[in-house]
Amino acid sequence: MREPAHPRFDDLPAPQQAGILCNDPEFQKFAAIRSGLPEHRFTPTAAAEYLRACCKIKSRTALLNDPAARDQFAKMRTSFDGWRGRIANQR
């Protein structure tokens, strides 16, 4: 019997996406660079603080009900995807 397929990252709720990103070493490096801090000392907690500051929220769960925060999160994800070469950077 086949195992059920895992949902795609883009299909997950925004707070879950945010949690996954904060634990991603590439995102931690991105957040550190954007924050002007040393990359090697950026932890998942620091990445979560960066994300909350960017989205102007106190908790990642706010991404569920705050359209402005969700919009900021989408912009940050786009910047991250461009930074890591998954999409073309805007000129």
Steps between C-alpha positions, in 0.01 A plus 500: 500500500628848413570756767301822472683778320639777716345840436706740294670780696291763319181320606583516871353774721723809524588445871621148420701628203653763729598237756663284235689798357636604839653153540656509152875582518477682165223725633700558817794616286268724295350651816845554652627678190186716483541581870868585463600233752756218484357207306661230712318613815149528359269243658142395425392730784682796344346415162154497662568842654607630159185360340272650766672838465468494120133408517432735796341223707545364852434139407517300178138396559405860415574408139166316498283807558708806409494568125772768523729258685429227245587742221830589671570128550440435129736784406766367737464149354537643150817685606633182658422294190678759285797510737547125482455492122165322481346789310645784297585813698303809413705781348 
